Amino acid sequence: MTFPCHFEYKAFGPGDEDGRFRAQVQEAVSTVVTVSRQAMRVRPSSTGKYQCVSVLVTLRNRAQLDAVYAALRKIDDLKYLL
């Protein structure tokens, strides 16, 4: 990986209509790098039970890459992380 670069994180969690999981993902990523709402996409599962929140960010180094993963892993409702 060559830095700086664009990188997309994908966090899978419960489907919710109040946007709580999306907000948790945005907050976790924002502790390390700046993220805008436009850099986020939400895709619900076919049943709506789960959702995937994708976040595209610009990383300056490997430490930021690892720090965002660590912050995302702290989300209680997180089911899977790519």
N, C-alpha and C positions, 0 to 999 in steps of 0.2 A: 504494500500500500504506500502510495506517495502522498505526503501531506503538503499543503492543505488539500482536502478533497471533500466531495459531497458524499454523504452516507445516509442510508435509510434504515431506521430501526422499525421493527414490527412487533407490537405488543398485543397479545391476545388475552382477552378477559371477558367478563360477563357482559351480556347485552343489557343496556339500560337506556331508558328514555330521558333521564335527567342529565345525561352527559357527565356523570361522576367519574367513570373510568377514564374517559378522554381527558378530563381535567387533571386527573392524577398523573397520567402519562405526560401531559404538557408540563406540569409542575416539576416532575422528576427530571425531565430533559433540561428544563430551564435552570436547574441548579448548576448545570455545567456549561451550557451554551445557550445563546439566544435562539428562541424558536417562535415563529409567528403562527397564528391560526391558519394562514394560507399554506403553510408547510406541512399541515396535518390532513390526513384523510382517514375516514372511518368507513369500514365495510362490515356490515352485519352478516352473520351466518344465515343460511337459508331459513332456519327456524326462528332466528332472532335471539336465541339463547346466548350466543357469544358474539363478539365483535373483534375486528382487527383494527388497531389504530396504528397507522404508518406515519412516521415523522422523518422528514428530510432535513438534514442539518449540514452545515459546513464545519468540518473538524480541522483543527490546526496541528494536532499531534496524537500519538497513540494514547497518551494519558487521558485525553478527553474521550476517546473512544471507549476506554475501559471504565472511566468514571460515569459515563451515561449508562452503560450496561449495569453497573453497580447500583445506580440510583433507581433504575427501572426494576431491578430485582427486589427492591424494598416495598413495592406496591403489594399490599395484601391480596388483592383480587387477581393478580397476574396469574394466568394459566400457562402461558408459553411465550417465549421471547426469541426473536430472530434478529 
